[in-house]
């Protein structure tokens, strides 16, 4: 698995978990979805992605 795929899986999982938590627990969990979206946008412009750095340290290619 590549770092790019791992970042996509992480982002998708966080969005789905956030949506489920917003439905079952509190709408405030939608802030997590907003955070993920903003992070994806800023990483597209800047090339800086904390999740990518983490996955590289864990040894993904």
Rosetta blueprint (number, residue, H / E / L):
1 X L
2 X L
3 X H
4 X H
5 X H
6 X H
7 X H
8 X H
9 X H
10 X H
11 X H
12 X H
13 X H
14 X H
15 X H
16 X H
17 X H
18 X H
19 X H
20 X H
21 X H
22 X H
23 X H
24 X H
25 X L
26 X L
27 X H
28 X H
29 X H
30 X H
31 X H
32 X H
33 X H
34 X H
35 X H
36 X H
37 X H
38 X H
39 X H
40 X H
41 X H
42 X H
43 X H
44 X H
45 X H
46 X H
47 X L
48 X L
49 X L
50 X H
51 X H
52 X H
53 X H
54 X H
55 X H
56 X H
57 X H
58 X L
59 X L
60 X L
61 X L
